[in-house]
């Protein structure tokens, strides 16, 4: 089995699996294309995916992430993110700064 949540190359972020244009399903999460699913309570957010961002963390630090999922739920717009260093996470859209040009120096 491959590591679904391994590291991502900053130069190859465009090939990161994602879910766009619809809410994610449990199968999408199992396949590594999405980080979460909200059964029947969300809609796709109008965002081109995958996209690059800087996520503000609770400890005040920041990390580079690829956004692989964006859904509007009763709580607001929720993002599924994949840090470049590996792993995954969930945050609100207000916790990221989008990088339209990608991870350019």
Phi, psi and omega in degrees: 000141179276160179278105183299330188242035179289182181292160181236132177287133180299334180272347183243022184299332182297338181268007179292126179301142181209172175238120181229144175084000178200159175292150178285156176248170176300324179294324177298319178295315180297328180277350180087011178270344180219160182259331183213167169217148181238099184302113173068006185238018181217164174229159179292136175279146181283084183218135176286124183234152354289160175216159183267148179202166170248123181260131174277126181264162183300330182277005179094349178276176179230156175219148176281131181224158169253124177278122183248357185199139178215117183227143176265119180238174179306330181281344184131195180275119183254137179245142168261125184236154174235109176299147178300332182282352180113161181095193178207170179193172179232139176208171176272155181300333179289351182263007180233155172244114183291145178242086185303330181274001183086197182272063180276143179293000000 
